[in-house]
Amino acid sequence: MMSLGPTLSSAALDDPAEPTASIVSEERVAPAAIPAKQDVPRLESRLFQAATLAAAQPQRVDQAAAQKGMVAQDGLLQVVLEIDSADAGAVQQAVTGAGGVVQASYAGLVQALVPPGSVDLLTAHPGVRFVRAPHYGVTAAVEPEGLDTVGLRTWRDFGLRGRGAKIAVADLGFDGYRNLVGSELPRSFITRSFRSDGDFSGAGNHHGTAAAEVAYDVAPDATMYLVNFSTEVEMGTAVDWLISEGVDVISSSVGWPGSSYGDGAGTVNEIIRRAERAGVVWVQAAGNYGNTHWTGMFNDPDGNGFHNFAGNDEGNTVFLRRGRPAEERVFRIEVFLTWDDWDTYRQDYDLFLFQGDRVVAQSTAFQNGQFPPIEHIVYTSATQGDYWIAIQRFRSNRRVRLDLAVTIDYNLEYQVPAESLVPPADSRDAITVGSVEADTLNLRPYSSQGPTKDGRNKPDLVAPDQVSTATYGPRGFTGTSASAPYVGGVAALIRGARPGMPPATIRSMLLQRATGPGAGGANNQVGAGYVTLGELPATLALPIVVRGAILPP
């Protein structure tokens, strides 16, 4: 029976919340002695810890996996092996030979279920670069509140409702969608799950259902596809299928924090590039990490190996609070750390979570030329209060630029909104969408901001959030997850009016027509401005088809 897996991740970006108590600001100094590295080279620290726990108590593999934010099934841990593509067959044989099951593969990645005691053995295979937990997507969050301001009603008067276009909502789960068929969702659409367990609900996740409601509100006559997945490997196979189906637009409000550095590279960004080159318009939520993110150069004035966030303060404090009703007995936090060493993998930094002077969680992978500069902590506790994050230099011959983010339920003591985009919001090939308040068009403080790590302006546009859906209730759908399907629906309207218009042309059209702050230029808070179609669809550069008639340009 598949465990529910990382439940916080599936709600991490759709409902930005304010902490219920203030962070106590005080200097935090790392203890002189901390636990030594015990990881196996080429093996992710979090996976090593989960495998160790599971091997010690084989009857509790599910609990060990969930404790580290992973998934288990039938006593096996879900992992991803990054491999040399030429050795794919041999690696898959090694997985089955170790008592595992291959679930999916995509572009040098093999997703599998493996016995906890065999995890470290797979790192010894010559075709395996390293073994890690899968990157699990996190959700990021318009109904008619914005129809007038975006100019959709004028398009509707011309009969432009998306007919002829195919739009896909790519998300983690579509729980409850059947109850909305023929009302908040179209009477007919195409559904498919790419999760390894085939669960279209995504273990009870209704985030995708709300996103589909928004896209349907904007482009009600477009053919709709609903697809879900939980890992980047499953996402790749889903997108390949959507390309084969001739989908025009993909709207995704799923982010992958910690999966890459934010410079447009990485597996998920390559998936988007493949879609764009096939003619698909990809619309991506920016993420909601504006006030849960910090970035800066490693700074160690006292030479003890720990980063100083400010003055003598070696801790970035976060207050763990009571969670949502489903999590009311525990507090759960995820911490992501990356840094600028994606060419050599040899600058080695570690990540710790403290309560007082006690280390309660750590991520200490060996960056020795084979494991990427990523550290990831998942921590669950029954104790509310202040915790603090510390970063240690283990082995490095230069200062690096660090990038730290925590799940959005928890504000950081030291925050830097700039560069808080969640991959793949940094994609060169996606239209990245931030969020503004529907009535005032003011930027949401949690809406992730640019620039990208390689200096490009992002987001591209902004759209409303905190709007009404049947799934979340009146004005209950918040975050950039709500904004992205709005723009996805707009892109479907354009594709329906002008079949075959290239993605780059649609992007340029939307940026040129944007209004409000940012219009006439671009910045890293609102991009080119608020998405607006303009008053007259006949102002498109080419004739468009409306109700069977051709309008002049």
C-alpha positions in Angstrom: 0.0 0.0 0.0 1.5 3.3 -1.1 2.2 5.7 1.8 0.9 9.3 1.6 4.4 10.5 1.2 5.5 14.1 1.7 2.1 15.6 2.7 3.4 19.1 3.3 4.9 19.4 -0.1 1.5 18.8 -1.8 0.2 21.9 -0.1 3.3 24.0 0.2 2.7 26.7 -2.4 -1.1 27.0 -2.8 -2.0 28.6 0.6 0.7 31.1 1.9 0.0 31.6 5.5 1.3 34.0 8.2 3.0 32.5 11.3 0.9 32.5 14.4 3.8 33.7 16.6 6.7 36.0 16.1 10.2 34.8 15.7 12.4 35.5 18.7 15.4 37.2 17.3 18.6 36.4 19.2 22.2 35.5 18.2 22.6 31.8 17.5 26.1 30.3 17.6 26.8 26.8 16.4 28.2 24.4 19.0 31.8 23.4 18.7 30.9 19.7 18.2 28.3 18.5 15.8 27.5 15.0 14.4 30.1 13.8 11.9 29.3 13.0 8.3 28.2 9.4 8.0 26.9 9.4 4.5 28.0 7.1 1.7 29.6 9.1 -1.2 27.3 9.4 -4.2 24.3 8.9 -1.9 22.0 11.7 -0.8 22.1 12.4 3.0 18.4 12.3 3.4 18.1 9.0 1.6 21.0 7.6 3.6 19.2 8.5 6.8 15.8 7.1 5.6 17.5 3.8 4.5 19.3 3.5 7.8 16.1 4.0 9.8 14.2 1.6 7.6 16.9 -1.1 7.7 17.0 -1.0 11.5 13.2 -1.5 11.6 12.0 -3.3 8.5 8.4 -3.4 9.7 8.3 0.5 9.7 9.7 1.4 6.3 6.7 3.6 5.6 7.2 5.6 8.8 11.0 6.0 8.1 10.2 7.2 4.6 7.5 9.7 5.6 9.8 11.0 8.4 12.3 12.0 5.7 9.7 13.3 3.2 9.8 10.3 1.0 7.6 7.5 -0.3 7.6 3.8 0.4 5.7 0.9 -0.9 5.6 -2.8 0.1 8.7 -2.3 2.3 10.7 -0.6 -0.5 12.0 3.0 -0.7 11.3 5.1 -3.7 14.6 6.5 -5.2 16.0 8.1 -8.3 19.3 7.0 -9.8 21.1 9.5 -12.0 22.9 7.5 -14.6 24.9 7.5 -17.7 22.3 6.9 -20.4 24.4 4.3 -22.2 24.2 2.1 -19.1 20.5 2.3 -18.6 19.8 -1.3 -19.3 22.6 -2.5 -16.9 21.5 -0.2 -14.2 17.9 -1.3 -14.4 19.1 -5.0 -14.2 21.1 -4.0 -11.1 17.9 -2.6 -9.5 15.9 -5.8 -10.1 18.9 -7.9 -9.1 18.9 -6.1 -5.7 15.3 -6.9 -5.2 13.9 -3.6 -6.5 11.3 -2.6 -9.0 11.9 0.0 -11.8 8.9 2.3 -12.0 9.9 4.8 -14.7 12.8 6.2 -16.6 13.4 9.5 -18.3 16.5 11.2 -19.8 19.2 9.6 -17.6 17.0 9.2 -14.6 15.7 5.9 -13.3 12.9 5.9 -10.7 12.7 2.7 -8.7 11.6 1.1 -5.5 14.5 -0.6 -3.7 15.1 -2.5 -0.4 16.5 -0.1 2.2 19.6 -2.3 2.7 20.5 -2.2 -1.0 20.4 1.6 -1.5 24.2 2.1 -0.8 25.1 -0.9 -3.0 23.6 0.7 -6.1 26.0 3.6 -5.7 28.9 1.2 -6.5 27.5 0.4 -10.0 29.8 2.0 -12.6 26.8 3.4 -14.5 25.4 5.2 -11.5 26.5 8.8 -10.9 24.6 9.1 -7.6 21.4 8.0 -5.9 18.9 10.3 -4.2 15.3 10.7 -3.2 13.0 11.8 -6.0 12.4 15.5 -6.4 8.7 15.7 -5.3 6.8 18.6 -6.8 5.2 21.3 -4.6 2.1 23.2 -5.6 2.2 26.9 -6.1 -1.9 28.6 -6.4 -8.6 32.9 -10.5 -12.1 32.8 -11.3 -14.1 35.6 -12.8 -12.9 38.3 -10.4 -10.3 39.3 -13.0 -12.3 38.9 -16.2 -13.1 42.6 -16.7 -9.6 43.9 -15.9 -7.9 41.5 -18.2 -10.2 42.3 -21.1 -11.7 38.8 -21.5 -15.3 39.9 -21.8 -14.5 41.8 -25.0 -13.0 38.6 -26.4 -16.1 36.7 -25.3 -18.3 39.2 -27.1 -16.5 38.2 -30.3 -17.1 34.5 -29.6 -13.4 33.8 -28.7 -13.6 31.2 -26.0 -10.7 28.9 -26.8 -12.4 26.6 -29.3 -9.8 24.6 -31.3 -7.2 24.9 -28.7 -6.0 22.1 -26.3 -4.9 23.1 -22.8 -3.4 20.8 -20.2 -3.4 21.4 -16.5 -0.3 19.6 -15.2 -0.5 19.2 -11.4 0.0 16.8 -8.4 -3.7 15.8 -7.8 -7.3 16.3 -8.9 -9.2 15.1 -5.9 -13.0 15.9 -6.1 -13.0 16.8 -9.8 -15.9 14.4 -10.6 -18.2 16.6 -8.5 -17.6 19.6 -10.7 -18.1 18.0 -14.2 -20.6 20.0 -16.2 -20.5 22.9 -13.8 -17.1 24.3 -12.8 -15.4 21.9 -15.2 -16.4 21.0 -18.8 -18.7 18.1 -19.5 -15.9 16.2 -21.2 -12.1 16.2 -20.9 -9.1 13.9 -21.0 -7.5 12.6 -17.8 -4.4 10.5 -17.1 -2.3 9.8 -14.1 1.5 9.3 -14.5 2.1 8.6 -10.8 3.7 5.2 -10.2 0.6 4.2 -8.2 -1.9 5.6 -10.8 -3.7 7.7 -8.1 -5.3 10.6 -10.0 -6.3 12.2 -6.8 -2.7 12.5 -5.8 -3.4 11.0 -2.4 -6.3 13.4 -1.8 -4.7 16.6 -3.3 -7.4 18.9 -4.9 -4.9 21.6 -5.9 -5.1 20.6 -9.6 -8.9 20.6 -9.5 -8.9 24.3 -8.5 -6.3 25.2 -11.2 -8.5 23.5 -13.8 -11.5 25.5 -12.6 -9.5 28.7 -13.3 -8.4 27.6 -16.8 -12.0 26.6 -17.7 -13.3 29.9 -16.5 -11.0 31.7 -18.9 -11.2 29.4 -21.9 -14.4 27.3 -21.6 -14.4 26.0 -25.1 -10.8 24.7 -25.2 -10.3 20.9 -25.0 -8.9 20.2 -21.6 -6.4 17.7 -20.4 -5.8 16.9 -16.7 -2.6 15.0 -16.0 -0.8 14.4 -12.7 2.5 13.1 -11.4 4.6 13.3 -8.2 8.3 13.2 -9.3 10.3 14.8 -12.1 10.7 11.5 -13.8 6.9 11.0 -14.0 6.6 14.7 -15.1 8.9 13.9 -18.1 6.8 11.0 -19.3 3.6 13.0 -18.8 4.9 15.9 -20.9 6.1 13.6 -23.7 2.5 12.2 -23.8 1.0 15.7 -23.9 3.3 16.6 -26.8 2.2 13.4 -28.7 -1.5 14.6 -28.1 -0.8 17.9 -29.8 -1.6 20.0 -26.7 -1.2 23.8 -27.4 -0.8 25.1 -23.8 0.4 23.5 -20.6 -0.3 25.3 -17.3 1.7 24.2 -14.4 1.5 25.4 -10.8 4.0 22.8 -9.6 7.5 23.9 -8.4 10.6 21.8 -7.7 12.6 23.7 -4.9 16.1 22.6 -4.5 16.2 20.6 -7.8 18.5 23.1 -9.5 20.2 26.4 -8.9 17.8 28.8 -10.6 19.8 29.6 -13.8 17.5 27.9 -16.3 19.3 24.6 -16.2 18.2 21.2 -14.7 16.1 18.3 -15.7 12.7 20.0 -15.2 13.7 23.0 -17.3 14.9 20.6 -20.0 11.4 19.0 -20.0 9.9 22.5 -20.6 12.4 23.2 -23.4 11.4 20.0 -25.1 7.7 21.1 -24.9 8.3 24.6 -26.2 10.4 23.3 -29.1 7.4 21.1 -30.0 5.2 24.3 -30.2 3.7 24.1 -26.7 3.1 27.3 -24.8 4.2 26.6 -21.2 2.8 28.8 -18.4 4.5 28.4 -15.0 3.7 29.7 -11.5 6.6 31.7 -10.1 6.3 30.2 -6.6 5.4 31.7 -3.2 8.9 31.9 -1.6 9.1 35.7 -1.4 9.3 35.8 2.4 10.7 32.4 3.0 14.0 32.7 1.1 17.5 34.0 1.7 20.5 34.3 -0.5 24.1 35.6 0.0 27.8 34.9 -0.1 29.2 32.5 2.5 30.5 34.6 5.4 32.6 33.3 8.2 34.4 36.1 10.0 35.3 34.1 13.1 36.6 31.2 11.1 34.7 28.4 12.8 33.3 27.1 9.6 29.7 28.3 10.0 28.0 31.0 8.0 27.1 34.3 9.8 23.7 35.6 8.6 24.2 38.9 10.3 27.0 40.1 12.7 27.8 37.2 15.0 24.5 35.4 14.3 25.1 32.0 12.8 21.4 31.0 12.8 18.4 31.9 10.6 15.5 31.4 13.0 12.2 29.9 12.0 9.1 29.4 14.2 7.5 26.0 13.9 3.8 26.4 14.5 0.6 24.3 14.6 -0.1 23.0 11.1 -3.3 22.6 9.1 -6.0 20.4 10.6 -4.7 17.3 8.8 -1.3 17.9 10.5 -2.6 19.3 13.8 -0.5 16.9 15.9 2.8 17.6 14.3 4.9 20.4 12.8 6.7 19.7 9.6 9.3 21.8 7.7 11.4 21.4 4.7 14.6 23.3 4.2 16.4 23.5 0.8 20.0 24.7 0.3 21.9 25.0 -3.0 25.0 27.0 -4.0 26.9 28.0 -7.1 29.0 24.9 -7.9 27.0 23.2 -10.6 30.1 22.7 -12.8 32.5 20.8 -10.4 30.4 19.5 -7.5 33.5 19.9 -5.3 32.6 22.7 -2.9 31.1 20.9 0.1 28.6 22.6 2.4 26.3 21.1 5.0 22.9 22.0 6.4 21.7 21.7 10.0 18.5 22.4 11.9 18.9 23.2 15.6 16.5 23.4 18.5 18.5 25.3 21.1 22.0 23.7 21.1 20.7 20.3 19.8 20.9 19.2 16.2 17.5 17.8 15.3 18.0 17.3 11.6 20.9 17.5 9.1 21.8 17.0 5.5 25.5 16.3 4.9 26.0 14.8 1.5 29.5 14.4 0.1 30.1 16.9 -2.7 33.2 15.2 -4.0 32.8 15.7 -7.7 29.8 13.3 -8.1 27.0 14.6 -5.9 25.4 18.0 -6.8 25.4 21.0 -4.5 22.0 20.3 -2.9 21.2 19.7 0.8 17.6 19.0 1.8 16.1 18.6 5.3 12.6 17.3 6.1 11.8 17.5 9.8 8.7 16.6 11.8 8.2 17.5 15.4 5.5 17.6 18.1 7.2 20.6 19.7 6.2 24.1 18.7 8.7 27.0 19.0 11.9 28.5 17.6 14.3 26.4 15.6 17.3 27.7 13.7 19.1 26.9 10.5 22.8 26.7 10.2 25.1 26.3 7.2 28.6 24.8 7.6 31.5 24.7 5.2 32.9 21.2 5.3 35.5 21.4 2.5 35.8 24.3 0.1 38.6 26.3 -1.6 36.4 29.4 -2.3 33.5 31.3 -1.1 30.2 30.3 -2.7 26.9 32.0 -3.1 24.3 30.2 -1.0 20.6 29.9 -1.7 18.3 28.9 1.2 14.5 28.4 1.2 12.0 26.9 3.6 8.4 25.7 3.0 6.1 28.7 2.9 4.3 28.1 6.2 7.3 29.4 8.0 8.8 32.9 7.6 12.6 33.2 8.0 14.2 35.7 10.4 16.6 36.8 7.6 14.8 37.1 4.3 15.8 38.1 0.7 12.9 38.2 -1.7 15.1 38.6 -4.7 16.1 35.4 -6.6 13.3 33.5 -4.8 11.9 31.9 -7.9 11.2 28.2 -7.6 12.5 26.1 -10.5 11.2 25.8 -13.2 10.1 29.5 -12.9 13.6 30.3 -14.0 13.0 28.6 -17.4 13.9 30.6 -20.5 11.1 28.8 -22.4 8.2 29.4 -20.0 5.9 32.3 -19.3 6.5 32.8 -15.6 3.6 34.3 -13.6 3.6 36.0 -10.3 0.6 37.0 -8.2 -1.1 40.3 -7.3 -4.2 41.1 -5.3 -7.2 40.9 -7.6 -8.8 44.3 -6.7 -5.8 46.5 -6.1 -3.2 44.7 -8.3 -0.7 45.1 -5.5 2.1 42.5 -5.6 1.7 39.8 -3.0 4.7 39.8 -0.6 5.0 36.0 -0.9 5.1 36.0 -4.8 8.5 34.8 -5.8 10.8 37.4 -7.4 13.7 37.4 -9.8 16.2 37.8 -11.2 17.3 34.4 -12.2 20.7 33.3 -11.0 22.1 34.1 -14.5 20.6 37.6 -14.3 17.5 37.4 -16.4 14.3 39.3 -15.5 11.5 37.1 -14.1 8.6 36.8 -13.6 7.2 37.7 -17.1 3.7 38.7 -16.0 1.5 38.9 -13.0 -2.2 37.8 -12.6 -4.7 37.8 -9.7 -4.9 35.4 -6.8 -7.0 35.0 -3.7 -10.1 34.4 -5.9 -13.1 32.1 -5.8 -13.3 28.5 -6.8 -15.7 25.7 -5.8 -12.7 23.7 -4.6 -11.3 26.4 -2.1 -14.4 28.5 -1.6 -14.9 32.3 -1.9 -11.6 34.1 -2.5 -9.9 31.0 -1.1 -7.5 30.1 -3.9 -4.3 32.0 -3.2 -0.7 32.2 -4.4 0.9 32.0 -7.8 -0.9 28.6 -8.3 -4.1 30.6 -8.9 -2.4 33.1 -11.2 -0.7 30.7 -13.6 -3.8 28.9 -15.0 -5.4 32.3 -15.6 -2.6 33.1 -18.0 -2.7 29.6 -19.3 -6.3 30.1 -20.2 -5.5 33.4 -21.9 -2.8 31.7 -24.0 -5.4 29.0 -25.0 -7.7 31.8 -26.2 -5.0 33.2 -28.4 -4.1 29.7 -29.8 -7.8 29.1 -30.5 -8.0 32.4 -32.4 -4.8 31.9 -34.2 -3.9 28.2 -34.5 -0.2 27.6 -34.9 1.0 30.9 -33.5 4.5 30.1 -32.1 5.0 30.2 -28.4 7.5 33.1 -28.6 5.0 35.2 -30.5 2.3 34.6 -27.9 4.7 35.4 -25.2 5.7 38.7 -26.9 2.0 39.6 -27.5 1.2 39.2 -23.8 4.2 41.1 -22.7 3.5 44.0 -25.0 -0.2 44.2 -23.9 0.6 44.0 -20.2 -0.7 47.0 -18.1 0.0 48.5 -14.7 3.3 48.5 -12.8 6.0 47.2 -15.1 4.3 48.1 -18.3 6.6 49.3 -21.0 9.6 47.5 -19.5 10.3 44.6 -17.2 11.3 44.2 -13.6 11.8 41.3 -11.2 8.7 41.8 -9.1 5.8 42.1 -11.7 7.7 41.5 -15.0 6.0 43.4 -17.8 2.9 43.9 -15.7 -0.6 42.7 -15.4 -1.8 40.3 -18.1 -4.2 42.1 -20.4 -5.5 41.0 -23.8 -6.6 44.4 -25.1 -10.0 45.6 -26.2 -10.2 44.4 -29.8 -9.1 40.9 -30.9 -9.0 42.3 -34.5 -5.8 44.1 -33.6 -4.0 40.8 -33.8 -1.4 40.9 -36.6 -3.2 38.3 -38.7 -6.8 37.6 -39.5 -8.6 35.5 -36.9 -11.4 33.1 -37.3 -14.6 33.9 -35.2 -17.7 31.8 -35.5 -16.6 30.6 -38.9 -16.0 34.1 -40.4 -12.6 35.8 -41.0 -12.0 39.1 -39.3 -9.5 41.5 -41.1 -6.2 42.3 -39.4 
